Amino acid sequence: MALIRTTAEAIGNDEYDLRVGIAWTGGNPLVILTKDTQGYTYDGVSTPLHHYTPVETTVNAIEPALDYFWHVYDLAQDCVNQGGISNVLMICPPDRNDQE
């Protein structure tokens, strides 16, 4: 998403179609992990994935920074939801109502 934003600023395009996927060739199903309340790896809510379905979206790369930040968050949320994870821990945008 950072590359899309930077490219949009450099060449002036605004709308991009994006597809995020994981090609998994491991012997066991793919497991997306999260952390517990003490910060340790936790897989108690994970759904083993035999196949990861790519997530597709269209982004406006020149939208205001806060809106773009939330678009990044929403994309990450869609990606981890397949594995049973409901919270994105590493991307923490401000409230949607905050002004910059």
N, CA, C and O of each residue as an XYZ file, in Angstrom:
400
protein
N       0.823     -1.173      0.000
C       0.000      0.000      0.000
C       0.880      1.254      0.000
O       0.519      2.261     -0.610
N       2.024      1.203      0.674
C       2.931      2.354      0.646
C       3.473      2.570     -0.765
O       3.613      3.708     -1.213
N       3.777      1.483     -1.459
C       4.269      1.591     -2.834
C       3.195      2.185     -3.751
O       3.503      2.999     -4.621
N       1.962      1.788     -3.560
C       0.865      2.345     -4.359
C       0.740      3.840     -4.108
O       0.605      4.621     -5.050
N       0.785      4.238     -2.853
C       0.646      5.667     -2.493
C       1.790      6.472     -3.095
O       1.563      7.542     -3.662
N       3.003      5.974     -2.979
C       4.176      6.672     -3.515
C       4.107      6.767     -5.034
O       4.416      7.812     -5.608
N       3.709      5.693     -5.677
C       3.574      5.700     -7.136
C       2.512      6.700     -7.576
O       2.706      7.435     -8.544
N       1.403      6.727     -6.872
C       0.328      7.665     -7.210
C       0.801      9.110     -7.102
O       0.461      9.943     -7.942
N       1.577      9.401     -6.078
C       2.103     10.759     -5.911
C       3.069     11.110     -7.032
O       3.111     12.256     -7.479
N       3.844     10.133     -7.489
C       4.858     10.392     -8.517
C       4.267     10.533     -9.916
O       4.725     11.367    -10.697
N       3.253      9.725    -10.243
C       2.756      9.749    -11.623
C       1.341     10.294    -11.770
O       0.852     10.459    -12.888
N       0.687     10.573    -10.661
C      -0.606     11.236    -10.725
C      -1.823     10.349    -10.891
O      -2.939     10.865    -10.957
N      -1.658      9.047    -10.961
C      -2.830      8.163    -11.004
C      -3.478      8.131     -9.630
O      -2.804      8.296     -8.614
N      -4.782      7.918     -9.603
C      -5.436      7.922     -8.302
C      -6.038      6.577     -7.897
O      -6.001      6.229     -6.717
N      -6.581      5.827     -8.819
C      -7.274      4.598     -8.468
C      -6.480      3.362     -8.895
O      -6.013      3.259    -10.029
N      -6.345      2.431     -7.953
C      -5.585      1.207     -8.202
C      -6.389      0.003     -7.743
O      -7.040      0.037     -6.699
N      -6.337     -1.057     -8.530
C      -6.900     -2.341     -8.122
C      -5.783     -3.133     -7.465
O      -4.667     -3.199     -7.981
N      -6.089     -3.728     -6.332
C      -5.084     -4.409     -5.529
C      -5.566     -5.816     -5.201
O      -6.740     -6.035     -4.903
N      -4.643     -6.756     -5.263
C      -4.938     -8.144     -4.908
C      -3.825     -8.654     -4.006
O      -2.649     -8.585     -4.363
N      -4.196     -9.167     -2.835
C      -3.234     -9.692     -1.869
C      -3.510    -11.181     -1.692
O      -4.637    -11.584     -1.401
N      -2.478    -11.986     -1.869
C      -2.629    -13.424     -1.703
C      -1.408    -14.027     -1.038
O      -0.368    -13.380     -0.916
N      -1.544    -15.256     -0.616
C      -0.437    -16.003     -0.020
C      -0.352    -17.340     -0.742
O      -1.318    -18.103     -0.767
N       0.802    -17.618     -1.326
C       1.039    -18.917     -1.950
C       1.685    -19.804     -0.891
O       2.852    -19.610     -0.550
N       0.948    -20.759     -0.377
C       1.416    -21.603      0.715
C       1.728    -22.993      0.188
O       0.866    -23.655     -0.390
N       2.973    -23.435      0.390
C       3.378    -24.759     -0.074
C       3.837    -25.652      1.073
O       4.453    -26.694      0.848
N       3.539    -25.243      2.292
C       3.933    -26.037      3.448
C       3.185    -27.358      3.508
O       2.144    -27.524      2.872
N       3.719    -28.285      4.272
C       3.110    -29.598      4.408
C       1.828    -29.584      5.225
O       0.977    -30.459      5.065
N       1.688    -28.602      6.093
C       0.491    -28.457      6.925
C      -0.295    -27.238      6.460
O       0.251    -26.389      5.755
N      -1.563    -27.135      6.842
C      -2.333    -25.947      6.484
C      -1.699    -24.676      7.064
O      -1.032    -24.713      8.098
N      -1.917    -23.573      6.386
C      -1.441    -22.270      6.837
C      -2.228    -21.855      8.072
O      -3.453    -21.974      8.096
N      -1.533    -21.368      9.101
C      -2.181    -20.889     10.318
C      -1.727    -19.453     10.545
O      -0.529    -19.176     10.616
N      -2.680    -18.550     10.659
C      -2.386    -17.148     10.948
C      -2.476    -16.983     12.457
O      -3.508    -17.279     13.060
N      -1.396    -16.510     13.062
C      -1.319    -16.414     14.519
C      -1.625    -15.004     14.999
O      -1.547    -14.039     14.238
N      -1.972    -14.905     16.266
C      -2.163    -13.616     16.920
C      -1.422    -13.660     18.252
O      -0.655    -14.589     18.505
N      -1.644    -12.668     19.095
C      -1.014    -12.630     20.418
C      -2.092    -12.657     21.490
O      -3.201    -12.162     21.292
N      -1.740    -13.250     22.636
C      -2.664    -13.230     23.761
C      -2.460    -11.939     24.556
O      -1.688    -11.072     24.146
N      -3.144    -11.813     25.679
C      -3.081    -10.568     26.459
C      -1.713    -10.320     27.086
O      -1.414     -9.192     27.477
N      -0.880    -11.351     27.189
C       0.477    -11.175     27.706
C       1.501    -10.987     26.590
O       2.690    -10.827     26.863
N       1.052    -11.004     25.343
C       1.956    -10.793     24.220
C       2.564    -12.058     23.639
O       3.439    -11.985     22.777
N       2.112    -13.218     24.099
C       2.628    -14.485     23.587
C       1.821    -14.946     22.372
O       0.643    -14.619     22.232
N       2.473    -15.705     21.504
C       1.807    -16.251     20.326
C       0.621    -17.103     20.757
O       0.715    -17.911     21.681
N      -0.495    -16.902     20.064
C      -1.730    -17.610     20.402
C      -2.393    -18.093     19.117
O      -2.593    -17.321     18.179
N      -2.732    -19.384     19.088
C      -3.392    -19.922     17.895
C      -4.752    -20.536     18.207
O      -5.304    -21.272     17.388
N      -5.291    -20.242     19.374
C      -6.556    -20.830     19.808
C      -7.767    -20.426     18.994
O      -8.795    -21.102     19.046
N      -7.674    -19.339     18.243
C      -8.810    -18.896     17.422
C      -8.528    -19.051     15.933
O      -9.373    -18.728     15.099
N      -7.346    -19.542     15.605
C      -6.948    -19.648     14.201
C      -7.668    -20.790     13.490
O      -7.889    -21.859     14.059
N      -8.025    -20.539     12.245
C      -8.625    -21.548     11.379
C      -7.565    -21.992     10.377
O      -7.151    -21.187      9.542
N      -7.108    -23.251     10.429
C      -6.103    -23.714      9.460
C      -6.632    -23.582      8.029
O      -7.755    -23.989      7.730
N      -5.819    -23.016      7.165
C      -6.216    -22.764      5.779
C      -5.474    -23.696      4.831
O      -4.245    -23.673      4.761
N      -6.214    -24.500      4.114
C      -5.614    -25.330      3.071
C      -5.388    -24.504      1.815
O      -4.521    -24.818      0.999
N      -6.174    -23.450      1.670
C      -6.056    -22.545      0.526
C      -6.402    -21.138      1.003
O      -7.427    -20.931      1.653
N      -5.552    -20.181      0.682
C      -5.811    -18.782      1.017
C      -6.457    -18.111     -0.192
O      -5.877    -18.100     -1.278
N      -7.625    -17.567     -0.017
C      -8.327    -16.885     -1.102
C      -7.827    -15.448     -1.185
O      -7.927    -14.712     -0.203
N      -7.295    -15.032     -2.322
C      -6.793    -13.662     -2.440
C      -7.879    -12.628     -2.119
O      -9.058    -12.824     -2.413
N      -7.449    -11.541     -1.517
C      -8.331    -10.431     -1.165
C      -8.135     -9.346     -2.210
O      -7.005     -8.967     -2.514
N      -9.229     -8.851     -2.755
C      -9.157     -7.824     -3.788
C      -9.882     -6.569     -3.324
O     -10.907     -6.645     -2.647
N      -9.340     -5.417     -3.693
C      -9.969     -4.140     -3.381
C      -9.507     -3.100     -4.389
O      -8.524     -3.301     -5.102
N     -10.214     -2.010     -4.439
C      -9.815     -0.860     -5.241
C      -9.558      0.280     -4.273
O     -10.382      0.562     -3.403
N      -8.415      0.938     -4.423
C      -8.065      2.031     -3.518
C      -7.885      3.327     -4.292
O      -7.436      3.338     -5.438
N      -8.249      4.413     -3.634
C      -7.973      5.747     -4.143
C      -6.691      6.188     -3.449
O      -6.715      6.578     -2.281
N      -5.592      6.126     -4.152
C      -4.279      6.353     -3.548
C      -3.997      7.811     -3.223
O      -3.007      8.114     -2.556
N      -4.848      8.719     -3.683
C      -4.614     10.132     -3.369
C      -5.663     10.677     -2.401
O      -5.780     11.890     -2.226
N      -6.426      9.776     -1.772
C      -7.400     10.226     -0.780
C      -6.659     10.775      0.439
O      -5.460     10.534      0.581
N      -7.343     11.506      1.322
C      -6.680     12.040      2.517
C      -5.990     10.936      3.322
O      -6.421      9.784      3.318
N      -4.920     11.310      4.003
C      -4.084     10.341      4.725
C      -4.876      9.475      5.700
O      -4.656      8.266      5.766
N      -5.787     10.069      6.453
C      -6.555      9.293      7.429
C      -7.430      8.253      6.737
O      -7.527      7.114      7.194
N      -8.060      8.640      5.648
C      -8.889      7.691      4.899
C      -8.039      6.559      4.333
O      -8.450      5.398      4.350
N      -6.858      6.898      3.833
C      -5.969      5.871      3.280
C      -5.478      4.928      4.380
O      -5.403      3.716      4.178
N      -5.149      5.488      5.535
C      -4.725      4.689      6.687
C      -5.802      3.653      7.014
O      -5.492      2.485      7.249
N      -7.055      4.078      7.028
C      -8.148      3.153      7.313
C      -8.323      2.129      6.203
O      -8.712      0.991      6.467
N      -8.044      2.514      4.978
C      -8.119      1.556      3.868
C      -7.052      0.465      4.043
O      -7.311     -0.709      3.777
N      -5.862      0.858      4.488
C      -4.793     -0.106      4.785
C      -5.260     -1.065      5.883
O      -5.100     -2.280      5.767
N      -5.833     -0.511      6.936
C      -6.320     -1.322      8.053
C      -7.403     -2.304      7.591
O      -7.350     -3.490      7.916
N      -8.374     -1.808      6.838
C      -9.473     -2.653      6.373
C      -8.969     -3.796      5.488
O      -9.466     -4.919      5.575
N      -7.984     -3.507      4.639
C      -7.401     -4.550      3.797
C      -6.718     -5.613      4.660
O      -6.908     -6.809      4.440
N      -5.931     -5.180      5.632
C      -5.257     -6.129      6.529
C      -6.284     -6.968      7.289
O      -6.100     -8.172      7.469
N      -7.352     -6.333      7.729
C      -8.423     -7.041      8.445
C      -9.027     -8.134      7.565
O      -9.229     -9.261      8.016
N      -9.310     -7.799      6.322
C      -9.860     -8.791      5.396
C      -8.889     -9.956      5.182
O      -9.309    -11.104      5.042
N      -7.603     -9.652      5.158
C      -6.594    -10.696      4.938
C      -6.512    -11.678      6.099
O      -6.444    -12.886      5.874
N      -6.516    -11.189      7.330
C      -6.360    -12.087      8.481
C      -7.665    -12.752      8.897
O      -7.648    -13.794      9.552
N      -8.795    -12.160      8.524
C     -10.093    -12.757      8.887
C     -10.244    -14.176      8.368
O     -10.887    -15.003      9.015
N      -9.666    -14.471      7.218
C      -9.769    -15.826      6.660
C      -9.220    -16.873      7.614
O      -9.698    -18.007      7.657
N      -8.213    -16.478      8.377
C      -7.586    -17.406      9.302
C      -8.203    -17.391     10.683
O      -7.641    -17.964     11.616
N      -9.362    -16.741     10.834
C     -10.054    -16.730     12.117
C      -9.635    -15.612     13.049
O     -10.117    -15.544     14.179
N      -8.758    -14.743     12.608
C      -8.283    -13.633     13.438
C      -9.199    -12.435     13.214
O      -9.446    -12.041     12.074
N      -9.703    -11.856     14.303
C     -10.665    -10.762     14.162
C     -10.068     -9.386     14.417
O     -10.711     -8.376     14.130
N      -8.858     -9.324     14.949
C      -8.256     -8.025     15.256
C      -6.890     -7.893     14.605
O      -6.060     -8.798     14.685
N      -6.670     -6.760     13.962
C      -5.348     -6.435     13.423
C      -4.610     -5.699     14.534
O      -5.048     -4.637     14.975
N      -3.494     -6.257     14.986
C      -2.791     -5.686     16.134
C      -1.702     -4.687     15.761
O      -1.402     -3.792     16.551
N      -1.111     -4.813     14.597
C       0.061     -4.006     14.256
C      -0.274     -2.717     13.506
O       0.604     -1.873     13.328
N      -1.503     -2.546     13.070
C      -1.917     -1.335     12.365
C      -2.992     -0.679     13.222
O      -4.079     -1.231     13.390
N      -2.690      0.493     13.759
C      -3.605      1.147     14.699
C      -3.929      2.567     14.248
O      -3.331      3.522     14.744
N      -4.855      2.719     13.325
C      -5.204      4.065     12.884
C      -6.005      4.803     13.954
O      -6.610      4.173     14.821
N      -6.010      6.125     13.898
C      -6.840      6.892     14.831
C      -8.318      6.672     14.509
O      -8.659      6.066     13.493
N      -9.182      7.167     15.379
C     -10.619      7.042     15.132
C     -10.975      7.596     13.763
O     -10.352      8.544     13.283
N     -11.969      7.005     13.145
C     -12.386      7.452     11.814
C     -12.883      8.897     11.829
O     -12.873      9.557     10.790
N     -13.308      9.392     12.964
C     -13.844     10.749     13.056
C     -12.783     11.803     13.344
O     -13.079     12.997     13.294
N     -11.536     11.383     13.647
C     -10.465     12.339     13.950
C     -10.125     13.168     12.723
O     -10.164     12.675     11.596
N      -9.795     14.417     12.949
C      -9.338     15.306     11.882
C      -7.830     15.425     11.978
O      -7.263     15.361     13.068
N      -7.187     15.597     10.845
C      -5.725     15.748     10.848
C      -5.361     17.186     11.074
O      -4.178     17.525     11.111
